[in-house]
């Protein structure tokens, strides 16, 4: 389920708008809306998603991250790291087998 508060907070974090007094004003300005409009969004826990989406797309946001808080890039890197680790283990196994074969050949001479 999409949580409007979390999406607004992610935008605030991504744009490094800070915290405390004035943060909501800066967020509203970034989104191109009035601070009153933003306050209404926060109070209702709903918003004009199209407005946020178009602003974030223009800034090249990872929309998956915007909606879920999970980065597809981070997931892709984690998958690649697992693949690399698997290949390293396979390589180590191959090296061990080569060592055994070399020893066998030497002993048979």
C-alpha positions as CSV (number, residue, x, y, z in Angstrom):
1,X,0.0,0.0,0.0
2,X,1.3,3.4,-0.9
3,X,1.9,5.6,2.1
4,X,1.6,9.3,1.2
5,X,3.6,10.5,4.3
6,X,6.5,8.2,3.5
7,X,6.6,9.4,-0.2
8,X,6.6,13.0,0.9
9,X,9.4,12.2,3.4
10,X,11.4,10.4,0.8
11,X,11.2,13.4,-1.5
12,X,12.3,15.7,1.4
13,X,15.2,13.4,2.1
14,X,16.3,13.0,-1.5
15,X,16.2,16.8,-2.0
16,X,18.1,17.3,1.3
17,X,15.5,19.8,2.5
18,X,16.5,19.4,6.1
19,X,14.3,19.2,9.1
20,X,12.6,21.6,11.5
21,X,11.1,25.0,10.7
22,X,10.8,25.8,7.0
23,X,11.2,22.2,5.8
24,X,7.5,21.9,4.7
25,X,7.8,25.3,2.9
26,X,10.8,24.1,1.0
27,X,9.1,20.8,0.2
28,X,5.9,22.6,-1.1
29,X,8.1,24.9,-3.2
30,X,9.9,21.9,-4.7
31,X,6.6,20.2,-5.5
32,X,5.2,23.4,-7.0
33,X,2.3,23.7,-4.5
34,X,1.4,26.0,-1.7
35,X,2.4,25.1,1.9
36,X,-1.4,25.1,2.7
37,X,-1.9,22.5,0.0
38,X,0.9,20.4,1.4
39,X,-0.5,20.7,4.9
40,X,-3.9,19.4,3.6
41,X,-2.1,16.5,1.9
42,X,-0.4,15.6,5.2
43,X,-3.6,16.0,7.3
44,X,-5.7,13.9,4.9
45,X,-2.8,11.4,4.3
46,X,-3.5,11.6,0.6
47,X,-2.2,13.8,-2.2
48,X,-2.2,14.5,-5.9
49,X,0.1,11.7,-7.0
50,X,0.3,13.0,-10.6
51,X,1.8,16.2,-9.3
52,X,4.4,14.5,-7.3
53,X,5.1,11.9,-10.0
54,X,5.7,14.5,-12.7
55,X,8.0,16.6,-10.5
56,X,10.0,13.5,-9.5
57,X,10.2,12.1,-13.0
58,X,11.6,15.4,-14.2
59,X,14.3,15.0,-11.5
60,X,15.0,11.4,-12.6
61,X,14.0,9.8,-9.4
62,X,14.0,6.0,-9.1
63,X,10.2,5.7,-9.0
64,X,10.4,2.3,-7.4
65,X,12.3,3.8,-4.5
66,X,9.8,6.7,-4.3
67,X,6.9,4.2,-3.9
68,X,8.6,1.5,-1.8
69,X,11.7,2.9,-0.2
70,X,13.7,0.2,-1.9
71,X,16.3,1.0,-4.6
72,X,16.3,-1.2,-7.7
73,X,20.0,-0.3,-8.1
74,X,20.8,-1.6,-4.6
75,X,18.8,-4.8,-5.3
76,X,20.7,-5.3,-8.6
77,X,24.0,-4.8,-6.9
78,X,23.1,-7.3,-4.2
79,X,22.2,-9.9,-6.9
80,X,25.4,-9.3,-8.8
81,X,27.4,-9.6,-5.6
82,X,25.8,-13.0,-4.9
83,X,26.6,-14.1,-8.5
84,X,30.2,-13.0,-8.0
85,X,30.5,-14.9,-4.8
86,X,29.1,-18.0,-6.4
87,X,31.6,-17.7,-9.3
88,X,34.4,-17.3,-6.8
89,X,33.4,-20.5,-5.0
90,X,33.2,-22.3,-8.4
91,X,36.6,-21.0,-9.3
92,X,38.1,-22.2,-6.0
93,X,36.6,-25.6,-6.6
94,X,38.1,-25.8,-10.1
95,X,41.5,-24.8,-8.7
96,X,41.3,-27.6,-6.1
97,X,40.3,-30.1,-8.8
98,X,43.2,-29.0,-11.0
99,X,45.6,-29.3,-8.1
100,X,44.4,-32.9,-7.5
101,X,44.7,-33.7,-11.2
102,X,48.3,-32.4,-11.3
103,X,49.2,-34.4,-8.2
104,X,47.7,-37.5,-9.8
105,X,49.6,-37.0,-13.0
106,X,52.9,-36.5,-11.1
107,X,52.4,-39.6,-9.0
108,X,51.6,-41.7,-12.1
109,X,54.9,-40.9,-13.8
